[in-house]
């Protein structure tokens, strides 16, 4: 319940930036939101009761053209999964359990700290082809890649601490308050290129989902 409260507090206190214009090409971002896990333990996407953790972000991006921005992105937050009551009661074999949770039923829980940094390219739909450049509400898509440093918060060997590469994609929109300031909403998805992040090395690759509101500032 504590993580649930903090996540929504972060979400509504968010500040950030992800936008530039032809006259103000460089933008810096900072923001807050929530982050969720999907992997061998289970799917926590939009499962706010058990698997929601706060995340903060810092991004720097540069206006290339009316259609594209390039940038670097970074996030810091907890990453993990808590079993539902039904999952915790389900018997699984010892080799499918987290080694720190062998005295329990179910696969176990996971809690870690993840620091991510990487690059992205953003495609802006308000480019004159899909929507007019002058519209206030501007949707966008982006793709990128990050290196993610993960540490084991629980110290129960339920995650393999280390550095992992992830492929990222997302969608969002921004509302231009004026040429300098904007606000909006972003959904980002990350998929690790390795299946060794959690303790199980089989099944689907581990993934994460990030939702955040943002307030943006264009520098110059």
Secondary structure by P-SEA (a helix, b strand, c coil): caaaaaaaaaaaacccccccccccccccccccccccccccccccccccccbbbbbbbbbbbbbcccccccbbbbbbbbbbcccccccccccccccccccccccccccbbbbbbbbbbbcbbbbbcccccccccccccccccccbbbbbbbbbccccccccbbbbbbbbbbcbbbbbcccccccbbbbbbbbbccccccccccccccbbbbbbcbbbbbcc
